[in-house]
């Protein structure tokens, strides 16, 4: 049978199935030869039957199911904070600590990291990729210094540059020296040494100047501490320790569509709440997957949606979702019991018993699952 | 018929407010004036804290206020009139904020009319919600540094608050240090708060039903004795509740203060007493205030006062309101019973006699129930209680003549009969991490003292039989039983909502047995087969399918259990043990590709991937296509069958499963020696400074990484060699079969037993702590070599060198600690997750909303599919459906 014919036959399934599933259906059916109308009818009936069977039911406590589905496998996770995930050169927090970090919506991950993809012209060429990588790494004079000396007699500071580092970053001592901007002083370059003459300074002052000088910014983007280039497939990808999405996105040659960071808050700030939601989902999925745990995407989406409904990424605990509940009793039953009750008494809060835990506390049936059904009877039935 | 209209009262909401002194006084039935509780004769003193008018906690005595007996009288409040006002510690910080916000002269909130208008809008929006505090904090920021009052123009002083309840006013104009600061007494504070006009309350976030001065206590409510019952110790001594102790302190000091005031005692003495009263009232409310010593019991234990009763895991909220203790429950050790259905639970007679089900007597069951009542509580199918229509309960254990009661039994009575076969009960194992931790089972009363359960339900409960205990609960109403049966019965939970596959399935022996049954070459004679099918209980059902063949292959036998319209193709678990370049699918040389066509197993072996818990494709398709009943039947009969089969065949593992030929051992030794040599070389390079550091790593880190890499490679190679020889063996190697079919253990386990344990690690690094510059004194200082840092070259079979044993123990200990920490951490995370998501539910319109009614998702999961009924997360596995219809054809 021709593809068009099959498609025509299944056309009323089109709105009922997700796009991809529908495409897959057509593809699968057209793989078989001599398919009859009867077979198609059978397939259609089976699909309709299965769709009805697998529909979610009103009243289903999807939140609790999601929480259990994420919480239960997390007992099987490893605690090891550091793990070498693909990139041997970078440490990344994984496992349970990472999951807790995500759910807490920490403003800074314990191991911030970026994956920077490049535009095609840069991605294929190792040299060009290296160039961009070099632009990224945040370097201060300290990073290029092997050792320092203070000469009180001449009132000068001598900075011995690390030639290996210099070579790695393709810098010359002159270039470095140019970056040093000091008042009332004279900077002289001698081979791999930088000598800074400070007029009439005491030892204490010299030390202070030295510490300041070592903090001199040479180049790179703030926050990016270490850069590693890796070949993935046929392109070069840059991994960084430390993140600064806003600045990195400005750099030419970077594919801003794919470049990502593991700092959810930063994504929220730079790209908005929708992006943060997606990033959150991706990070949770990756964390679970890396541990070899199977959790339905729906649960993770629900969690991410709950964390982001109010337009900002909120943590799951008492400072976020659980702490901002409308119900006094629900808050009191979670953590900080006394404080919540006292605050409620000041503002005269009324608990309307709309949630689950409140109703358990007062001993009413909960509005969930079978409890969602209410019986409404007409008044006349009560007449005798 | 007469319909009676039932009046029902329902709580629709709970409002929280501050209690006024008038209210406290009105509520009280007694004024507590004396610190004595009992007189010499042991009678409660009138006007004391155990006054009989406060209620009764002793059985036999009647309450002097309401006349109720113990259990009827809810208790009544008393009151302590405080000689001087004191701060309510819970509101101390808030009072400080108010004092900062109001004028010290006219007590109005120091906002100008314009500012008032501006804030009013916001305040009205958040009225009655704790979010109003955010606005209040904004107001404070505006107002606290105002030098003059915008209303009366009075000069404002700075208010300093010192924990826990000291308020100090600083006059900036006063030069003299001592005079500059003045401590505000609760009387001063109360005066100021009293003057705050009602229309200003909203700017403080206060509800209009509250008055700020109520936060400074003048009368203290005394909770009824039912709240603080005294207990009589074995010695006959009376021991009072912590609250009573604290109240006694308060009354005593209060009386002293009152006397002092009356006698006109000097100011410092009065102030000291006042301070003491404040301390006692504060600790009465909360005994864990920072910066204040907690009030202690004579024994030195800190007292548990009001706040402590509510707080924390064992507090009122989490311990008694969110979760409660229940009746009709039992707990004992569990043990396996493959002859039970997976829906069933074996209950000991001892338990069945104790747990009861209430049954209403009708004309149909009257005779039956009579018999049970006659049997009484001690003879098994009996009853423990009967309930007359007027609600009176008769305990049959106390009845002398059971027959007499049985004869009285009539329609409308309720008999609490013993648990019997066929009853529905809930069965649970902690930790209850997901909903499958509590499922409904059908009772089978059995001899023995343990709960018995089918082996296939072990994975959802995460149970084993090394001493695990489980709980059992008997639902007491028809509704509860109906819900349990329809929604919670084990078979309805076969598919896990976590990943959309079966969580109930075959384990251990079922899987290795299935492999031995379905691998090429297994044949059963007709006699053997019929015998096994009879044990499985499906002989009658499948007899027609047998035809007149004399011999059956394992694959044919497996097919007998499958419904006819199932067609499916998948890679078996076995496939993972072989690394083929290209999958030949049905032509797989290892028989690792499963093809089932029209309910016939054509190719492939049945192992974990087909029938295992968490993975079983076959169970999955039966449950989804033919329903849970069919899946249950399959599991029940198939597991019985396969265990009988395996029993006949014999299956064991022993140390000879790890026997390797000499040649293999030599090769392994060679590999390990070589690895250790290579590590030495790397170390030498490092020492000579020839090692190139990896980008972004220090020289030491690079060295460690290199060594770890070499050693793990060595372990892998030695494992591969071992496996190679085990595979070549002619004899069936049961340890290997278990590993490759996914029944138990892994190839790594076998490697460790037969070849080499490998590198032991602590914190992901080679073991390095211990003596100075070396882990153990057996090594040279600074030795970085493989063996010195925890490489174990021996196998379990060969035995570990003492030094190796030590390293292994170090690594093992880390694992134990890790698990202990992890459980608490993930438990807390799950509690938070549940708390955050518990109110989410799917509405009738398909949206997901929280308790507020805010839409979180417009369509659940974007496709409205129940994850437990999805195909491993997919909306629909169309490939499989098409395969089932068309796959059988060609």
Interface residues (C-beta under 8 A of the other chain):
Chain A: X17 X18 X21 X24 X25 X28 X29 X32 X33 X35 X39 X42 X43 X46 X47 X50 X51 X53 X54 X55 X56 X57 X58 X59 X60 X61 X62 X63 X64 X65 X66 X67 X68 X69 X70 X71 X72 X73 X74 X75 X77 X78 X79 X80 X82 X83 X88 X89 X90 X96 X99 X100 X103 X226 X227 X228 X241 X294 X295 X296 X297 X298 X299 X301 X302 X303 X305 X306 X309 X316 X317 X320 X321 X322 X325 X326 X327 X328 X329 X330 X332 X333 X334 X337 X338 X340 X341 X342 X343 X344 X345 X346 X347 X348 X349 X350 X351 X352 X353 X354 X355 X356 X357 X360 X361 X362 X364 X367 X368 X369 X370 X372 X381 X382 X384
Chain B: X2 X3 X5 X10 X11 X12 X13 X14 X15 X16 X17 X18 X90 X91 X94 X127 X128 X129 X130 X132 X133 X205 X206 X207 X208 X209 X210 X286 X307 X310 X311 X312 X315 X317 X318 X321 X322 X431 X433 X434 X435 X483 X487 X497 X498 X499 X500 X501 X614 X624 X694 X695 X696 X697 X705 X763 X764 X818 X821 X822 X823 X825 X826 X827 X829 X830 X832 X833 X834 X835 X836 X837 X838 X839 X840 X841 X842 X843 X844 X846 X848 X850 X851 X852 X853 X854 X856 X857 X860 X861 X862 X863 X864 X865 X866 X867 X869 X870 X872 X873 X874 X875 X876 X878 X879 X881 X882 X883 X884 X885 X886 X889 X890
